[in-house]
Amino acid sequence: MSRHATGSNGRETGVADDELAQLSLFALLSAVATETMSVSPWHEPLPDEWEAVDNAVEVKLAPPPMLAAPAASPDGRTRRQTKDALRAANAAAARDVARRTGRSHAQVNAELNRQVGLRRIAEATVEQLETRLEQAERWLARV
């Protein structure tokens, strides 16, 4: 096959497709195995047992780690439910303290957090929430 073009003098010039083809610096190689026999890089036959294909892999896993605390409390509630209940009780206690003392909610919460050693109530453990609630109840008893 060839391509034809009209030159400046009106004559048709032809160029063969073979001349238009771009040369490649790389030869095409097959990605399919051409030999089925296992051969070492030194062209020595490998032992027969190396040719056997065994797709099974047995892995022994370590036992799972133990939980730091039980997932549910003795009354059947999860830790999340326990924390949510304690947070609600802490909020109510802080509200009562603020009403009785005339302080702002921010001042009461900051003081309760300071007594327990908390930066944020969201980071508190169950024990810290319980201690914070006890502190608020003591404060209410003094007022």
N, CA, C and O atoms as CSV, one atom per row, in Angstrom:
chain,resi,resn,atom,element,x,y,z
A,1,MET,N,N,0.830,-1.163,0.000
A,1,MET,CA,C,0.000,0.000,0.000
A,1,MET,C,C,0.882,1.236,0.000
A,1,MET,O,O,1.991,1.202,0.533
A,2,SER,N,N,0.418,2.301,-0.575
A,2,SER,CA,C,1.206,3.530,-0.601
A,2,SER,C,C,0.297,4.721,-0.441
A,2,SER,O,O,-0.918,4.618,-0.604
A,3,ARG,N,N,0.895,5.859,-0.118
A,3,ARG,CA,C,0.142,7.090,0.049
A,3,ARG,C,C,0.562,8.045,-1.069
A,3,ARG,O,O,1.717,8.083,-1.491
A,4,HIS,N,N,-0.414,8.801,-1.520
A,4,HIS,CA,C,-0.126,9.742,-2.609
A,4,HIS,C,C,-0.433,11.147,-2.147
A,4,HIS,O,O,-1.412,11.375,-1.437
A,5,ALA,N,N,0.385,12.071,-2.538
A,5,ALA,CA,C,0.170,13.479,-2.227
A,5,ALA,C,C,0.470,14.292,-3.472
A,5,ALA,O,O,1.227,13.856,-4.339
A,6,THR,N,N,-0.122,15.466,-3.558
A,6,THR,CA,C,0.120,16.330,-4.706
A,6,THR,C,C,1.213,17.316,-4.342
A,6,THR,O,O,1.100,18.021,-3.339
A,7,GLY,N,N,2.247,17.376,-5.123
A,7,GLY,CA,C,3.364,18.270,-4.863
A,7,GLY,C,C,3.072,19.682,-5.340
A,7,GLY,O,O,1.971,19.957,-5.818
A,8,SER,N,N,4.044,20.582,-5.217
A,8,SER,CA,C,3.871,21.984,-5.598
A,8,SER,C,C,3.773,22.151,-7.112
A,8,SER,O,O,3.218,23.140,-7.591
A,9,ASN,N,N,4.302,21.203,-7.857
A,9,ASN,CA,C,4.224,21.298,-9.318
A,9,ASN,C,C,3.001,20.595,-9.877
A,9,ASN,O,O,2.857,20.474,-11.094
A,10,GLY,N,N,2.107,20.124,-8.993
A,10,GLY,CA,C,0.868,19.485,-9.441
A,10,GLY,C,C,1.010,18.019,-9.740
A,10,GLY,O,O,0.035,17.373,-10.124
A,11,ARG,N,N,2.180,17.479,-9.578
A,11,ARG,CA,C,2.395,16.067,-9.859
A,11,ARG,C,C,2.178,15.261,-8.579
A,11,ARG,O,O,2.462,15.741,-7.482
A,12,GLU,N,N,1.688,14.068,-8.721
A,12,GLU,CA,C,1.430,13.178,-7.601
A,12,GLU,C,C,2.711,12.445,-7.235
A,12,GLU,O,O,3.400,11.888,-8.090
A,13,THR,N,N,3.019,12.461,-5.902
A,13,THR,CA,C,4.209,11.736,-5.459
A,13,THR,C,C,3.747,10.625,-4.537
A,13,THR,O,O,2.765,10.806,-3.817
A,14,GLY,N,N,4.384,9.534,-4.532
A,14,GLY,CA,C,3.990,8.386,-3.714
A,14,GLY,C,C,5.088,7.993,-2.751
A,14,GLY,O,O,6.275,8.042,-3.072
A,15,VAL,N,N,4.655,7.597,-1.541
A,15,VAL,CA,C,5.591,7.124,-0.522
A,15,VAL,C,C,5.047,5.790,-0.033
A,15,VAL,O,O,3.877,5.688,0.336
A,16,ALA,N,N,5.867,4.803,-0.029
A,16,ALA,CA,C,5.439,3.470,0.405
A,16,ALA,C,C,5.277,3.451,1.925
A,16,ALA,O,O,6.005,4.129,2.651
A,17,ASP,N,N,4.296,2.654,2.395
A,17,ASP,CA,C,4.058,2.536,3.839
A,17,ASP,C,C,5.284,1.999,4.564
A,17,ASP,O,O,5.527,2.346,5.720
A,18,ASP,N,N,6.047,1.165,3.896
A,18,ASP,CA,C,7.258,0.628,4.515
A,18,ASP,C,C,8.232,1.743,4.861
A,18,ASP,O,O,8.958,1.645,5.850
A,19,GLU,N,N,8.255,2.781,4.073
A,19,GLU,CA,C,9.160,3.896,4.339
A,19,GLU,C,C,8.635,4.778,5.479
A,19,GLU,O,O,9.423,5.440,6.155
A,20,LEU,N,N,7.302,4.796,5.702
A,20,LEU,CA,C,6.726,5.618,6.753
A,20,LEU,C,C,6.763,4.936,8.118
A,20,LEU,O,O,6.633,5.608,9.142
A,21,ALA,N,N,6.932,3.652,8.151
A,21,ALA,CA,C,6.916,2.918,9.413
A,21,ALA,C,C,8.080,3.343,10.289
A,21,ALA,O,O,9.211,3.467,9.819
A,22,GLN,N,N,7.797,3.564,11.560
A,22,GLN,CA,C,8.834,3.994,12.488
A,22,GLN,C,C,9.612,2.784,12.953
A,22,GLN,O,O,9.042,1.736,13.258
A,23,LEU,N,N,10.899,2.942,13.001
A,23,LEU,CA,C,11.753,1.859,13.456
A,23,LEU,C,C,11.707,1.775,14.975
A,23,LEU,O,O,11.610,2.803,15.645
A,24,SER,N,N,11.774,0.582,15.523
A,24,SER,CA,C,11.772,0.382,16.959
A,24,SER,C,C,13.142,-0.109,17.396
A,24,SER,O,O,13.791,-0.886,16.696
A,25,LEU,N,N,13.569,0.351,18.555
A,25,LEU,CA,C,14.854,-0.085,19.080
A,25,LEU,C,C,14.712,-1.333,19.946
A,25,LEU,O,O,15.707,-1.903,20.395
A,26,PHE,N,N,13.460,-1.756,20.179
A,26,PHE,CA,C,13.207,-2.892,21.045
A,26,PHE,C,C,12.530,-3.997,20.262
A,26,PHE,O,O,11.662,-3.744,19.427
A,27,ALA,N,N,12.933,-5.219,20.539
A,27,ALA,CA,C,12.318,-6.362,19.886
A,27,ALA,C,C,11.188,-6.865,20.781
A,27,ALA,O,O,11.291,-6.818,22.007
A,28,LEU,N,N,10.136,-7.335,20.177
A,28,LEU,CA,C,8.994,-7.862,20.905
A,28,LEU,C,C,9.359,-9.221,21.484
A,28,LEU,O,O,9.821,-10.104,20.760
A,29,LEU,N,N,9.154,-9.391,22.783
A,29,LEU,CA,C,9.423,-10.655,23.457
A,29,LEU,C,C,8.120,-11.224,23.967
A,29,LEU,O,O,7.177,-10.481,24.242
A,30,SER,N,N,8.060,-12.519,24.094
A,30,SER,CA,C,6.862,-13.175,24.589
A,30,SER,C,C,6.824,-13.110,26.111
A,30,SER,O,O,7.859,-13.220,26.769
A,31,ALA,N,N,5.623,-12.930,26.672
A,31,ALA,CA,C,5.446,-12.936,28.119
A,31,ALA,C,C,4.955,-14.294,28.595
A,31,ALA,O,O,4.662,-14.469,29.778
A,32,VAL,N,N,4.866,-15.234,27.705
A,32,VAL,CA,C,4.394,-16.572,28.029
A,32,VAL,C,C,5.608,-17.474,28.181
A,32,VAL,O,O,6.556,-17.399,27.400
A,33,ALA,N,N,5.565,-18.341,29.213
A,33,ALA,CA,C,6.674,-19.264,29.424
A,33,ALA,C,C,6.819,-20.167,28.220
A,33,ALA,O,O,5.846,-20.747,27.737
A,34,THR,N,N,8.017,-20.277,27.752
A,34,THR,CA,C,8.252,-21.096,26.561
A,34,THR,C,C,8.685,-22.508,26.915
A,34,THR,O,O,8.599,-23.408,26.080
A,35,GLU,N,N,9.152,-22.715,28.150
A,35,GLU,CA,C,9.554,-24.048,28.576
A,35,GLU,C,C,8.787,-24.398,29.849
A,35,GLU,O,O,8.537,-23.529,30.683
A,36,THR,N,N,8.421,-25.640,29.995
A,36,THR,CA,C,7.705,-26.057,31.190
A,36,THR,C,C,8.639,-26.671,32.219
A,36,THR,O,O,8.231,-26.883,33.360
A,37,MET,N,N,9.848,-26.954,31.858
A,37,MET,CA,C,10.793,-27.561,32.779
A,37,MET,C,C,11.499,-26.464,33.569
A,37,MET,O,O,11.908,-25.450,33.003
A,38,SER,N,N,11.641,-26.668,34.878
A,38,SER,CA,C,12.355,-25.700,35.701
A,38,SER,C,C,13.834,-25.757,35.380
A,38,SER,O,O,14.440,-26.828,35.358
A,39,VAL,N,N,14.399,-24.603,35.133
A,39,VAL,CA,C,15.815,-24.547,34.794
A,39,VAL,C,C,16.447,-23.458,35.638
A,39,VAL,O,O,15.879,-22.378,35.798
A,40,SER,N,N,17.621,-23.741,36.176
A,40,SER,CA,C,18.314,-22.750,36.974
A,40,SER,C,C,18.978,-21.739,36.040
A,40,SER,O,O,19.099,-22.005,34.844
A,41,PRO,N,N,19.407,-20.595,36.554
A,41,PRO,CA,C,20.077,-19.609,35.702
A,41,PRO,C,C,21.353,-20.155,35.064
A,41,PRO,O,O,21.848,-19.587,34.091
A,42,TRP,N,N,21.891,-21.250,35.601
A,42,TRP,CA,C,23.115,-21.833,35.067
A,42,TRP,C,C,22.811,-22.967,34.092
A,42,TRP,O,O,23.694,-23.741,33.722
A,43,HIS,N,N,21.537,-23.049,33.682
A,43,HIS,CA,C,21.071,-24.041,32.709
A,43,HIS,C,C,21.308,-25.475,33.166
A,43,HIS,O,O,21.597,-26.361,32.361
A,44,GLU,N,N,21.181,-25.686,34.477
A,44,GLU,CA,C,21.260,-27.028,35.032
A,44,GLU,C,C,19.853,-27.420,35.446
A,44,GLU,O,O,19.120,-26.582,35.972
A,45,PRO,N,N,19.463,-28.634,35.232
A,45,PRO,CA,C,18.131,-29.049,35.675
A,45,PRO,C,C,18.027,-28.977,37.198
A,45,PRO,O,O,18.964,-29.328,37.916
A,46,LEU,N,N,16.862,-28.512,37.680
A,46,LEU,CA,C,16.614,-28.418,39.111
A,46,LEU,C,C,16.059,-29.740,39.613
A,46,LEU,O,O,15.583,-30.545,38.814
A,47,PRO,N,N,16.108,-29.983,40.915
A,47,PRO,CA,C,15.564,-31.237,41.454
A,47,PRO,C,C,14.082,-31.376,41.115
A,47,PRO,O,O,13.363,-30.385,40.992
A,48,ASP,N,N,13.637,-32.632,40.964
A,48,ASP,CA,C,12.252,-32.905,40.581
A,48,ASP,C,C,11.249,-32.359,41.589
A,48,ASP,O,O,10.176,-31.906,41.190
A,49,GLU,N,N,11.568,-32.386,42.905
A,49,GLU,CA,C,10.611,-31.911,43.899
A,49,GLU,C,C,10.370,-30.401,43.786
A,49,GLU,O,O,9.371,-29.911,44.312
A,50,TRP,N,N,11.229,-29.669,43.136
A,50,TRP,CA,C,11.032,-28.234,42.954
A,50,TRP,C,C,9.999,-27.950,41.875
A,50,TRP,O,O,9.428,-26.860,41.833
A,51,GLU,N,N,9.756,-28.914,41.008
A,51,GLU,CA,C,8.795,-28.724,39.928
A,51,GLU,C,C,7.363,-28.933,40.384
A,51,GLU,O,O,6.431,-28.463,39.732
A,52,ALA,N,N,7.174,-29.638,41.505
A,52,ALA,CA,C,5.831,-29.882,42.004
A,52,ALA,C,C,5.220,-28.566,42.469
A,52,ALA,O,O,5.843,-27.816,43.219
A,53,VAL,N,N,4.010,-28.293,42.026
A,53,VAL,CA,C,3.337,-27.054,42.386
A,53,VAL,C,C,2.431,-27.319,43.584
A,53,VAL,O,O,1.520,-28.143,43.513
A,54,ASP,N,N,2.689,-26.620,44.674
A,54,ASP,CA,C,1.866,-26.730,45.868
A,54,ASP,C,C,1.390,-25.331,46.230
A,54,ASP,O,O,2.166,-24.522,46.738
A,55,ASN,N,N,0.125,-25.043,45.973
A,55,ASN,CA,C,-0.413,-23.705,46.208
A,55,ASN,C,C,-0.846,-23.487,47.651
A,55,ASN,O,O,-1.199,-22.367,48.020
A,56,ALA,N,N,-0.827,-24.522,48.468
A,56,ALA,CA,C,-1.271,-24.386,49.855
A,56,ALA,C,C,-0.152,-23.798,50.698
A,56,ALA,O,O,1.002,-24.218,50.608
A,57,VAL,N,N,-0.513,-22.817,51.520
A,57,VAL,CA,C,0.437,-22.207,52.437
A,57,VAL,C,C,-0.180,-22.262,53.828
A,57,VAL,O,O,-1.294,-21.781,54.038
A,58,GLU,N,N,0.531,-22.837,54.760
A,58,GLU,CA,C,0.023,-22.940,56.123
A,58,GLU,C,C,0.721,-21.890,56.972
A,58,GLU,O,O,1.949,-21.840,57.044
A,59,VAL,N,N,-0.081,-21.061,57.608
A,59,VAL,CA,C,0.451,-19.992,58.442
A,59,VAL,C,C,-0.124,-20.151,59.844
A,59,VAL,O,O,-1.340,-20.242,60.015
A,60,LYS,N,N,0.737,-20.185,60.832
A,60,LYS,CA,C,0.287,-20.264,62.215
A,60,LYS,C,C,0.211,-18.848,62.774
A,60,LYS,O,O,1.200,-18.114,62.782
A,61,LEU,N,N,-0.968,-18.480,63.236
A,61,LEU,CA,C,-1.186,-17.147,63.764
A,61,LEU,C,C,-1.061,-17.142,65.280
A,61,LEU,O,O,-1.363,-18.131,65.948
A,62,ALA,N,N,-0.614,-16.021,65.805
A,62,ALA,CA,C,-0.532,-15.859,67.250
A,62,ALA,C,C,-1.946,-15.689,67.792
A,62,ALA,O,O,-2.842,-15.263,67.064
A,63,PRO,N,N,-2.149,-16.015,69.049
A,63,PRO,CA,C,-3.492,-15.825,69.625
A,63,PRO,C,C,-3.824,-14.334,69.675
A,63,PRO,O,O,-2.921,-13.507,69.800
A,64,PRO,N,N,-5.099,-13.985,69.579
A,64,PRO,CA,C,-5.466,-12.564,69.609
A,64,PRO,C,C,-5.135,-11.956,70.970
A,64,PRO,O,O,-5.162,-12.650,71.986
A,65,PRO,N,N,-4.822,-10.657,70.989
A,65,PRO,CA,C,-4.480,-10.033,72.272
A,65,PRO,C,C,-5.695,-9.949,73.181
A,65,PRO,O,O,-6.836,-9.882,72.724
A,66,MET,N,N,-5.423,-9.955,74.464
A,66,MET,CA,C,-6.496,-9.844,75.445
A,66,MET,C,C,-6.979,-8.406,75.500
A,66,MET,O,O,-6.197,-7.476,75.300
A,67,LEU,N,N,-8.251,-8.222,75.769
A,67,LEU,CA,C,-8.804,-6.882,75.912
A,67,LEU,C,C,-8.367,-6.294,77.245
A,67,LEU,O,O,-8.230,-7.010,78.236
A,68,ALA,N,N,-8.147,-4.974,77.260
A,68,ALA,CA,C,-7.701,-4.307,78.478
A,68,ALA,C,C,-8.797,-4.320,79.535
A,68,ALA,O,O,-8.511,-4.435,80.727
A,69,ALA,N,N,-10.037,-4.204,79.108
A,69,ALA,CA,C,-11.171,-4.195,80.033
A,69,ALA,C,C,-12.302,-4.989,79.397
A,69,ALA,O,O,-12.339,-5.140,78.176
A,70,PRO,N,N,-13.210,-5.488,80.195
A,70,PRO,CA,C,-14.324,-6.228,79.604
A,70,PRO,C,C,-15.152,-5.328,78.698
A,70,PRO,O,O,-15.283,-4.130,78.949
A,71,ALA,N,N,-15.707,-5.915,77.645
A,71,ALA,CA,C,-16.465,-5.145,76.662
A,71,ALA,C,C,-17.783,-4.641,77.236
A,71,ALA,O,O,-18.267,-3.587,76.825
A,72,ALA,N,N,-18.364,-5.363,78.166
A,72,ALA,CA,C,-19.640,-4.945,78.756
A,72,ALA,C,C,-19.518,-4.946,80.271
A,72,ALA,O,O,-18.796,-5.758,80.851
A,73,SER,N,N,-20.231,-4.027,80.897
A,73,SER,CA,C,-20.219,-3.957,82.357
A,73,SER,C,C,-21.109,-5.061,82.925
A,73,SER,O,O,-21.835,-5.707,82.171
A,74,PRO,N,N,-21.069,-5.288,84.233
A,74,PRO,CA,C,-21.882,-6.361,84.829
A,74,PRO,C,C,-23.386,-6.179,84.604
A,74,PRO,O,O,-24.131,-7.158,84.593
A,75,ASP,N,N,-23.837,-4.930,84.423
A,75,ASP,CA,C,-25.268,-4.720,84.211
A,75,ASP,C,C,-25.675,-4.887,82.747
A,75,ASP,O,O,-26.831,-4.649,82.398
A,76,GLY,N,N,-24.737,-5.295,81.887
A,76,GLY,CA,C,-25.063,-5.600,80.488
A,76,GLY,C,C,-24.899,-4.443,79.521
A,76,GLY,O,O,-25.147,-4.602,78.326
A,77,ARG,N,N,-24.485,-3.276,80.016
A,77,ARG,CA,C,-24.298,-2.139,79.123
A,77,ARG,C,C,-22.883,-2.150,78.555
A,77,ARG,O,O,-21.944,-2.618,79.200
A,78,THR,N,N,-22.746,-1.632,77.344
A,78,THR,CA,C,-21.413,-1.526,76.745
A,78,THR,C,C,-20.684,-0.343,77.367
A,78,THR,O,O,-21.286,0.485,78.051
A,79,ARG,N,N,-19.394,-0.277,77.122
A,79,ARG,CA,C,-18.600,0.834,77.650
A,79,ARG,C,C,-19.098,2.165,77.096
A,79,ARG,O,O,-19.116,3.167,77.811
A,80,ARG,N,N,-19.495,2.180,75.845
A,80,ARG,CA,C,-20.015,3.403,75.225
A,80,ARG,C,C,-21.290,3.866,75.925
A,80,ARG,O,O,-21.451,5.051,76.218
A,81,GLN,N,N,-22.183,2.934,76.187
A,81,GLN,CA,C,-23.422,3.283,76.879
A,81,GLN,C,C,-23.132,3.791,78.293
A,81,GLN,O,O,-23.768,4.738,78.757
A,82,THR,N,N,-22.174,3.162,78.974
A,82,THR,CA,C,-21.799,3.585,80.320
A,82,THR,C,C,-21.233,5.003,80.290
A,82,THR,O,O,-21.594,5.840,81.116
A,83,LYS,N,N,-20.336,5.267,79.322
A,83,LYS,CA,C,-19.753,6.607,79.216
A,83,LYS,C,C,-20.810,7.650,78.872
A,83,LYS,O,O,-20.803,8.751,79.424
A,84,ASP,N,N,-21.712,7.310,77.969
A,84,ASP,CA,C,-22.778,8.258,77.608
A,84,ASP,C,C,-23.634,8.605,78.827
A,84,ASP,O,O,-23.980,9.769,79.028
A,85,ALA,N,N,-23.978,7.601,79.643
A,85,ALA,CA,C,-24.776,7.850,80.841
A,85,ALA,C,C,-24.008,8.706,81.841
A,85,ALA,O,O,-24.576,9.609,82.456
A,86,LEU,N,N,-22.709,8.423,82.005
A,86,LEU,CA,C,-21.894,9.212,82.930
A,86,LEU,C,C,-21.714,10.649,82.440
A,86,LEU,O,O,-21.718,11.582,83.243
A,87,ARG,N,N,-21.557,10.829,81.143
A,87,ARG,CA,C,-21.437,12.190,80.597
A,87,ARG,C,C,-22.724,12.984,80.832
A,87,ARG,O,O,-22.677,14.159,81.196
A,88,ALA,N,N,-23.867,12.336,80.620
A,88,ALA,CA,C,-25.151,13.010,80.848
A,88,ALA,C,C,-25.300,13.375,82.330
A,88,ALA,O,O,-25.766,14.467,82.655
A,89,ALA,N,N,-24.903,12.459,83.231
A,89,ALA,CA,C,-24.986,12.736,84.666
A,89,ALA,C,C,-24.024,13.858,85.052
A,89,ALA,O,O,-24.359,14.699,85.886
A,90,ASN,N,N,-22.832,13.878,84.450
A,90,ASN,CA,C,-21.869,14.946,84.712
A,90,ASN,C,C,-22.390,16.288,84.225
A,90,ASN,O,O,-22.211,17.303,84.897
A,91,ALA,N,N,-23.034,16.304,83.062
A,91,ALA,CA,C,-23.588,17.556,82.525
A,91,ALA,C,C,-24.691,18.085,83.441
A,91,ALA,O,O,-24.762,19.287,83.698
A,92,ALA,N,N,-25.544,17.199,83.931
A,92,ALA,CA,C,-26.620,17.622,84.832
A,92,ALA,C,C,-26.045,18.137,86.149
A,92,ALA,O,O,-26.511,19.144,86.680
A,93,ALA,N,N,-25.029,17.445,86.678
A,93,ALA,CA,C,-24.419,17.880,87.936
A,93,ALA,C,C,-23.730,19.234,87.757
A,93,ALA,O,O,-23.841,20.101,88.624
A,94,ALA,N,N,-23.021,19.423,86.644
A,94,ALA,CA,C,-22.357,20.705,86.388
A,94,ALA,C,C,-23.398,21.821,86.237
A,94,ALA,O,O,-23.167,22.943,86.687
A,95,ARG,N,N,-24.512,21.527,85.623
A,95,ARG,CA,C,-25.587,22.509,85.469
A,95,ARG,C,C,-26.149,22.904,86.839
A,95,ARG,O,O,-26.397,24.084,87.088
A,96,ASP,N,N,-26.350,21.927,87.723
A,96,ASP,CA,C,-26.864,22.204,89.070
A,96,ASP,C,C,-25.872,23.046,89.876
A,96,ASP,O,O,-26.265,23.981,90.574
A,97,VAL,N,N,-24.582,22.707,89.774
A,97,VAL,CA,C,-23.555,23.470,90.489
A,97,VAL,C,C,-23.532,24.905,89.971
A,97,VAL,O,O,-23.435,25.845,90.759
A,98,ALA,N,N,-23.618,25.079,88.663
A,98,ALA,CA,C,-23.599,26.430,88.084
A,98,ALA,C,C,-24.807,27.243,88.561
A,98,ALA,O,O,-24.674,28.431,88.856
A,99,ARG,N,N,-25.950,26.630,88.638
A,99,ARG,CA,C,-27.157,27.344,89.101
A,99,ARG,C,C,-27.030,27.757,90.574
A,99,ARG,O,O,-27.386,28.876,90.943
A,100,ARG,N,N,-26.521,26.848,91.406
A,100,ARG,CA,C,-26.452,27.125,92.847
A,100,ARG,C,C,-25.338,28.107,93.209
A,100,ARG,O,O,-25.488,28.898,94.140
A,101,THR,N,N,-24.229,28.059,92.481
A,101,THR,CA,C,-23.089,28.910,92.828
A,101,THR,C,C,-23.093,30.231,92.070
A,101,THR,O,O,-22.430,31.178,92.495
A,102,GLY,N,N,-23.812,30.320,90.973
A,102,GLY,CA,C,-23.801,31.537,90.166
A,102,GLY,C,C,-22.627,31.613,89.207
A,102,GLY,O,O,-22.469,32.606,88.497
A,103,ARG,N,N,-21.810,30.586,89.181
A,103,ARG,CA,C,-20.689,30.539,88.222
A,103,ARG,C,C,-21.211,30.137,86.853
A,103,ARG,O,O,-22.321,29.622,86.717
A,104,SER,N,N,-20.381,30.384,85.834
A,104,SER,CA,C,-20.767,29.971,84.476
A,104,SER,C,C,-20.510,28.473,84.313
A,104,SER,O,O,-19.765,27.872,85.087
A,105,HIS,N,N,-21.137,27.882,83.295
A,105,HIS,CA,C,-20.924,26.446,83.018
A,105,HIS,C,C,-19.461,26.183,82.697
A,105,HIS,O,O,-18.903,25.164,83.105
A,106,ALA,N,N,-18.845,27.101,81.969
A,106,ALA,CA,C,-17.434,26.929,81.590
A,106,ALA,C,C,-16.545,26.897,82.829
A,106,ALA,O,O,-15.626,26.081,82.909
A,107,GLN,N,N,-16.807,27.776,83.796
A,107,GLN,CA,C,-16.002,27.800,85.021
A,107,GLN,C,C,-16.183,26.515,85.824
A,107,GLN,O,O,-15.208,25.955,86.326
A,108,VAL,N,N,-17.423,26.045,85.948
A,108,VAL,CA,C,-17.692,24.814,86.705
A,108,VAL,C,C,-17.035,23.621,86.027
A,108,VAL,O,O,-16.372,22.822,86.689
A,109,ASN,N,N,-17.211,23.491,84.715
A,109,ASN,CA,C,-16.611,22.358,83.991
A,109,ASN,C,C,-15.088,22.407,84.058
A,109,ASN,O,O,-14.443,21.369,84.206
A,110,ALA,N,N,-14.509,23.600,83.950
A,110,ALA,CA,C,-13.051,23.724,84.019
A,110,ALA,C,C,-12.539,23.288,85.391
A,110,ALA,O,O,-11.518,22.606,85.484
A,111,GLU,N,N,-13.235,23.672,86.444
A,111,GLU,CA,C,-12.820,23.295,87.796
A,111,GLU,C,C,-12.947,21.789,88.013
A,111,GLU,O,O,-12.048,21.171,88.583
A,112,LEU,N,N,-14.046,21.198,87.568
A,112,LEU,CA,C,-14.223,19.744,87.708
A,112,LEU,C,C,-13.165,18.990,86.904
A,112,LEU,O,O,-12.606,18.004,87.385
A,113,ASN,N,N,-12.891,19.447,85.690
A,113,ASN,CA,C,-11.864,18.799,84.871
A,113,ASN,C,C,-10.491,18.913,85.532
A,113,ASN,O,O,-9.703,17.968,85.502
A,114,ARG,N,N,-10.208,20.072,86.128
A,114,ARG,CA,C,-8.916,20.271,86.788
A,114,ARG,C,C,-8.768,19.314,87.968
A,114,ARG,O,O,-7.694,18.747,88.169
A,115,GLN,N,N,-9.820,19.127,88.742
A,115,GLN,CA,C,-9.766,18.242,89.905
A,115,GLN,C,C,-9.517,16.793,89.511
A,115,GLN,O,O,-8.890,16.042,90.259
A,116,VAL,N,N,-10.005,16.398,88.341
A,116,VAL,CA,C,-9.853,15.012,87.889
A,116,VAL,C,C,-8.594,14.837,87.030
A,116,VAL,O,O,-8.112,13.717,86.861
A,117,GLY,N,N,-8.067,15.931,86.492
A,117,GLY,CA,C,-6.888,15.846,85.629
A,117,GLY,C,C,-7.232,15.645,84.167
A,117,GLY,O,O,-6.490,14.991,83.435
A,118,LEU,N,N,-8.352,16.202,83.740
A,118,LEU,CA,C,-8.791,16.065,82.345
A,118,LEU,C,C,-8.520,17.333,81.558
A,118,LEU,O,O,-8.573,18.438,82.098
A,119,ARG,N,N,-8.234,17.166,80.298
A,119,ARG,CA,C,-8.195,18.317,79.396
A,119,ARG,C,C,-9.539,18.483,78.711
A,119,ARG,O,O,-10.057,19.592,78.589
A,120,ARG,N,N,-10.102,17.353,78.261
A,120,ARG,CA,C,-11.407,17.379,77.585
A,120,ARG,C,C,-12.249,16.219,78.093
A,120,ARG,O,O,-11.732,15.130,78.344
A,121,ILE,N,N,-13.527,16.454,78.240
A,121,ILE,CA,C,-14.442,15.419,78.736
A,121,ILE,C,C,-14.543,14.266,77.735
A,121,ILE,O,O,-14.796,13.130,78.135
A,122,ALA,N,N,-14.353,14.536,76.456
A,122,ALA,CA,C,-14.441,13.488,75.428
A,122,ALA,C,C,-13.306,12.472,75.557
A,122,ALA,O,O,-13.428,11.346,75.075
A,123,GLU,N,N,-12.215,12.856,76.196
A,123,GLU,CA,C,-11.062,11.966,76.345
A,123,GLU,C,C,-11.091,11.185,77.657
A,123,GLU,O,O,-10.173,10.413,77.932
A,124,ALA,N,N,-12.121,11.373,78.461
A,124,ALA,CA,C,-12.182,10.777,79.801
A,124,ALA,C,C,-12.464,9.278,79.752
A,124,ALA,O,O,-13.181,8.785,78.881
A,125,THR,N,N,-11.876,8.574,80.713
A,125,THR,CA,C,-12.174,7.153,80.893
A,125,THR,C,C,-13.405,7.034,81.795
A,125,THR,O,O,-13.879,8.026,82.348
A,126,VAL,N,N,-13.904,5.829,81.934
A,126,VAL,CA,C,-15.061,5.598,82.802
A,126,VAL,C,C,-14.714,5.982,84.237
A,126,VAL,O,O,-15.525,6.606,84.922
A,127,GLU,N,N,-13.520,5.617,84.697
A,127,GLU,CA,C,-13.112,5.931,86.061
A,127,GLU,C,C,-13.043,7.443,86.276
A,127,GLU,O,O,-13.478,7.941,87.313
A,128,GLN,N,N,-12.495,8.177,85.294
A,128,GLN,CA,C,-12.407,9.634,85.423
A,128,GLN,C,C,-13.792,10.269,85.435
A,128,GLN,O,O,-14.033,11.227,86.170
A,129,LEU,N,N,-14.703,9.737,84.623
A,129,LEU,CA,C,-16.066,10.283,84.616
A,129,LEU,C,C,-16.759,10.034,85.954
A,129,LEU,O,O,-17.489,10.892,86.452
A,130,GLU,N,N,-16.525,8.852,86.534
A,130,GLU,CA,C,-17.116,8.552,87.845
A,130,GLU,C,C,-16.544,9.465,88.921
A,130,GLU,O,O,-17.287,9.971,89.762
A,131,THR,N,N,-15.230,9.682,88.906
A,131,THR,CA,C,-14.585,10.563,89.875
A,131,THR,C,C,-15.084,11.998,89.717
A,131,THR,O,O,-15.323,12.690,90.706
A,132,ARG,N,N,-15.238,12.438,88.473
A,132,ARG,CA,C,-15.723,13.799,88.205
A,132,ARG,C,C,-17.150,13.982,88.739
A,132,ARG,O,O,-17.487,15.034,89.283
A,133,LEU,N,N,-17.968,12.964,88.581
A,133,LEU,CA,C,-19.340,13.028,89.085
A,133,LEU,C,C,-19.343,13.096,90.621
A,133,LEU,O,O,-20.123,13.844,91.211
A,134,GLU,N,N,-18.469,12.312,91.260
A,134,GLU,CA,C,-18.358,12.361,92.726
A,134,GLU,C,C,-17.915,13.746,93.197
A,134,GLU,O,O,-18.421,14.251,94.200
A,135,GLN,N,N,-16.973,14.363,92.478
A,135,GLN,CA,C,-16.505,15.712,92.830
A,135,GLN,C,C,-17.646,16.718,92.720
A,135,GLN,O,O,-17.800,17.591,93.574
A,136,ALA,N,N,-18.444,16.587,91.659
A,136,ALA,CA,C,-19.577,17.506,91.476
A,136,ALA,C,C,-20.603,17.319,92.597
A,136,ALA,O,O,-21.176,18.293,93.084
A,137,GLU,N,N,-20.834,16.061,93.005
A,137,GLU,CA,C,-21.797,15.807,94.093
A,137,GLU,C,C,-21.287,16.363,95.430
A,137,GLU,O,O,-22.075,16.872,96.227
A,138,ARG,N,N,-19.976,16.269,95.679
A,138,ARG,CA,C,-19.402,16.863,96.884
A,138,ARG,C,C,-19.554,18.371,96.876
A,138,ARG,O,O,-19.857,18.986,97.899
A,139,TRP,N,N,-19.340,18.957,95.710
A,139,TRP,CA,C,-19.461,20.404,95.572
A,139,TRP,C,C,-20.900,20.836,95.848
A,139,TRP,O,O,-21.139,21.840,96.520
A,140,LEU,N,N,-21.851,20.070,95.326
A,140,LEU,CA,C,-23.262,20.383,95.570
A,140,LEU,C,C,-23.613,20.248,97.053
A,140,LEU,O,O,-24.429,21.017,97.562
A,141,ALA,N,N,-23.011,19.286,97.749
A,141,ALA,CA,C,-23.285,19.083,99.173
A,141,ALA,C,C,-22.748,20.248,100.013
A,141,ALA,O,O,-23.326,20.584,101.047
A,142,ARG,N,N,-21.652,20.862,99.574
A,142,ARG,CA,C,-21.072,21.996,100.312
A,142,ARG,C,C,-21.878,23.276,100.108
A,142,ARG,O,O,-21.860,24.157,100.968
A,143,VAL,N,N,-22.577,23.390,98.993
A,143,VAL,CA,C,-23.285,24.649,98.667
A,143,VAL,C,C,-24.673,24.646,99.248
A,143,VAL,O,O,-25.415,25.614,99.080
